[in-house]
Amino acid sequence: MSKLETPQAGDDHAPDDDVVSLLMRQHGDIRNLFDEVEAATGTERQDAFRRLVRLLAVHETAEEEVVHPFARRYLSGGEEVVEDRLAEEKAAKETLATLDDLDTNDPTFMPQFMKLRKDVQEHARAEERYEFTHIRRSTDATNLAAMAKAVKAAEAIAPTRPHPGVESAAANVALGPVAALIDRTRDTIRRTMDKND
């Protein structure tokens, strides 16, 4: 098991077999990618940022399709908790979309990036406190495993870029496949262009 796959204290399941552990691991991966982008320069920063954009996009889509609907339905005050998370996700997607259009060497990139980092970290802490902890307490290992499988399935077909305004499960299901196809085509073109530079 790699360092990034180490279960959090109190986790009873392997990270990919429990939705909370899986998402907590991804939160750790996101923090590490923020560190990597901040520390890197030039093409290494650009590469790390592209990986961060992709991870954030697929991670948030999966949460919007799997975690938030569960929280709305089964957690006390779930509707309000989810609405707060969706507002945070929309704001982060807007900032991420702006950053994705900038060159990582642009002088305005890092100040906006650092604000995004702060906002994403606060959002992750809120999810962990107000959703993940309560999800773990409110369901059994079988449901946690089923939700982990659903998250992985959602991530496999999720868009790889931020799409502000698409924060609900219904919107993701309706628009996600088309956006994912477009995003994955853009990713392939970018990789090809980068190899030819």
N, C-alpha and C positions, 0 to 999 in steps of 0.2 A: 504494500500500500504506500503510495507516494505521500509526501508531506501535505499536498493539497487535498488528499482524500482522507486524512485523519479525522475520525468522528469527533464532534464536539463533546465536551464533558456532559455526561448524563445521557448520551445517545445509546440506545440499546440495540440498534440495527446498523448494518453496513450502510454507508452513505447513499448508495443508489437503490436501496431496497426500502427506503423510508423517505417520504416526501419532504419532511422537515429537515432531515439530515442532508438530503440531496441539495435542497435550496440553500441551506446554511453553508455547505461546501462551495456552492456557486457564489455566494456572497463573499467568501474568502478569496475565491479566484478573481472576482471583480476588484476587491481591494488590492490584490497583488498586481493586477493589470494597471490600476491607477498608479501604483508605485512605479511600475515599469515605464509607463508613459512619461511620468514626471522626471525620472532619472535619465531617460534616453535623449538622444539628439538625432537630427537628420532623418535618414530613412528608417533607422531603428525605432524612432519615436512614431513615425508614420505607421509602420507595421504594427507596433504595439497598440496604437490607437485604433486601427482597423479591427484588430482582434477584440478590443474592448467594446467597440460599437456593436459588433456582431453578437458578443456574449450578452450585452445589456438588452439588445433587441429580442433575442430569442428567449432569454430569461423572463423578461417582463411579459412577453406574449403568453408564455406558459402559465405564469402566475395569474394573468387576467382570465385565462380560459379554465384553469383548474382550481387554484387556491381561493381567489376572490369569490367565485360562486359558492364554494363550500362555506367560506366565512360568512357570507350573507345569509345563508340558509341555516347554519347550525350554531353560530356564535352569538352570545348575548350582545346586542348592540352592533351586530355584524354589518348592518347596512351603513351605519355612520362610519365605522372603521374602514370599510371598503371605499366609500366615497372619498375619504381623506387620502387613502393610498392612491386612488385613481387620479386625483388632482395633482399629487406629487409626481406620479408617473408621466402625466401629460406635460407638466412643466419641464421635467428632465428630458423628455423626448424632444421638446422644442429646442432646448439648449443643445442637445446632442445633434440634432439635425443642422443647427447653425454651425456647430464645430465641424461636422462632417464635410461641410462645404468649404471650410478654411484649410489652407496649407498649415501643417503643424509647425512650420517655421514662422508663420505670420505672428507679428508682435502682439496681436490681440488674442491669440490662441490660448496661451497659458493662463492669463487671468480668468477667462471664461471657463477653461478646463478646471481650474482650482475651485471655482464656484460650483460647477457640476459635481465635482468630487464630494464637496461638503454636503450638497443636497442629496446625492445618491446614498452617502453613508447615513445621513439622518433618516432617509426613507427605509433603508435596510434595517436599521435599529427599530423603527416603528413596526415594520412587518414582523420582525422577530419577537417583539414584545406583545403586540396586539393581535397578531394572527397566528404565527407559528406555535408559540407556547400553548395557546388555547386549542389549536388543532390537535396537537399531540395529546392534550388532556381529554379531548372530547371524542376521540375515536380509537379504534383498536389497530393492532399491527397489520391486519389484513387490509383495512381501508387505507392506512398510510402507505402500504406497498402498492395498492391499486392506484392511488393518487400519484405516486412516484412514476409508475408506468405511463400514466396519462400525461404527466409533465414531459417525460422523454418523448412521447409521441408528438405532443404539441411543438416541442422544440425542433423536432426533425423536419417539420414543414413550416416553421415560423419564418416571417420576414427577417432579413439580416440587417435591416436598417430601421431607424426610428420612424414611426408614422404617427405624429401627434394627432390626436382626435380619434384614434382607434384604440380605446382603452377598455372596451367591454368584450365579454366573451362572444356575444352575438356579432359585433363588428369584426372581431378577429376571425371568426368562422366565415363571415361573408366576404371580407376583403383580404384576409390573410393569404390564401393560396395565390391570388393574383399578385399581391405585393411581394410575396416570397419569390415567385418566378421572376419578376422584374428585378428584385434585389439580387438574386443569385446570378442572373445574367450580367448585371452591372459588376458584381464581384469578379466574375470570370473575365470580363473585359478589362477591369482594373489590373488583375494579376497578369494578364497577357501584355498589357501596355507596360507594366512595371518591368517585366522580363526583357522587353525590347528597348528599354531606356539605357 
